Amino acid sequence: MAANDQSPLALPVKIVDPTTSSYQATVTQAGALLVSAAAGGGFGTGAIDNIVGPTGPGTAASSAGVVAGIYNNSVLAPTSGQMVALQLNGVAALKVAIISSSGTELNYSNPVAVTTGFVSTAALTKAAISSATMLGATILVPSSSGQTTRVHRIYFTVGTGTQVSFLNGSTALTGQMLLNAGGGIFMDLSSEPWFITGTNQSFGISTTSTSAVNGRVEYLTSA
């Protein structure tokens, strides 16, 4: 639009605010929207810049629209119909809530890392299973206050024939499984945990006969 363009589209557009006074908006030669008071009032003058930014990787724009969040060290609990800002942790990462299929909130936690390809650090906690004379109930992962244990991989062999079951605290998670001498169990890595204990419960194994049991359990603990 030329600076001396006198067509109707070039004329200032009046914006009416019935509670105070009238204002007008004009477009500068640079393409910015300029808003100023037309007849008194305290609105003042300001420019609304174009919001620009690349759609892919590229040089950062001087101005752009962003989704904002707010740091909060506790959980906000809005009521139905209320609005709340995205919640961030102390390093400005988004907090997320894990919801069950029925809509029940299971956990409000710091972000869950999602990786692809080869990772340089392990996410699962690993504990050796090593006993020359295992008999009866043996704790593999101790209980943790306010936490559950989620077993994503477990494998071991037995030296002599025995029956084996897995335990949530003192409660059996499985029936007794018969293993011959030299046999074993291998439950490979699964995104869906093989076993989940109750809160404040240990994860363990039980054998009916004295046997050497050796292997490893890999797990996560979470609320």
Secondary structure, DSSP 8 states (H G I E B T S, - for coil): --TT--SGGGS-EEEE-TTS-EEEEEE-TTS-EEEEESSS-S---EEE------SSS----SS-----EEE-SS-----TT----EEE-TTS-B-EEEE-TTS-EEEEES------S--SS--SEEEEEEEEEEEEEEEEE---TT-EEEEEEEEEEESS-EEEEEEETTEESS--EEE-TT-EEEE---SS-SEE--TT--EEEEEEEEEEEEEEEEEEEE-
